Amino acid sequence: MKALGHYSIAASLTVLTVIGALWTFLEPAGRSSLLVAAAIALPVQLGAFALVVRAVGDPTQFLLRWGLGVFARMGVVAVLGLLLHRFESLEPTVLLLSVCGYLFALLLLEPVFFRNHGSTQFAR
């Protein structure tokens, strides 16, 4: 589970970097939305990565778990989109775009940690 620990650190640093870069450009409601989006996206992404990294040596399990992770991410975005009207104190555009952006950016980080932690047997 070394890959999960390293990925968690990299994902957290990525999210913190994005928050720091966007913080000055947003109003208070947008800042709150950015933080809520991070609090939603980071655990979902870490859970999906943990699910996939355990099946790195088995191609069938890997693809099955990867697909489940994709559907989980899509489900989170869909549910969030349906519930946006309930969050009156948050900026809906910032919240939804931030969740999607975090999930996409963190998804792009995953292959780096598969490659560096013994997943080359999957490519054979």
C-alpha positions, 0 to 999 in steps of 0.5 A: 500500500505504499502507492496509496500513501504516496498518491494520498500525499501527491493528491493532497498537495495538488488540491492545496496548490489549486486552492492556493492558486484560485483563492485570491480570485474568488469571493467568500462564497466561491472560496467556501465552494472551493473548500467543499469541493475539495472535501468531496473530491479528495476522499472519493478519489482516494477511495477509488484509487485504493480500490484500483491499486489493490488489483494491479496484478490482475487485469480483469479485477483492475478493469472492473475496479477501475470501471467502478471508480469511474461510475463512483466519480460520475455518480458523485458529480450527478448527485452533487448537480442534483443537490446544488439548489440546497446549498444556498451559501455556496457558489454552485458554478464554482462547486461543480466545476471544482469537483469535476476539475479535482476529480479529473486532475487527480485521475490524471495523477494515478498512472504515475503511481501505478508505474512507480509501484510495480504495476508493469506486470499489468502492461505485459 
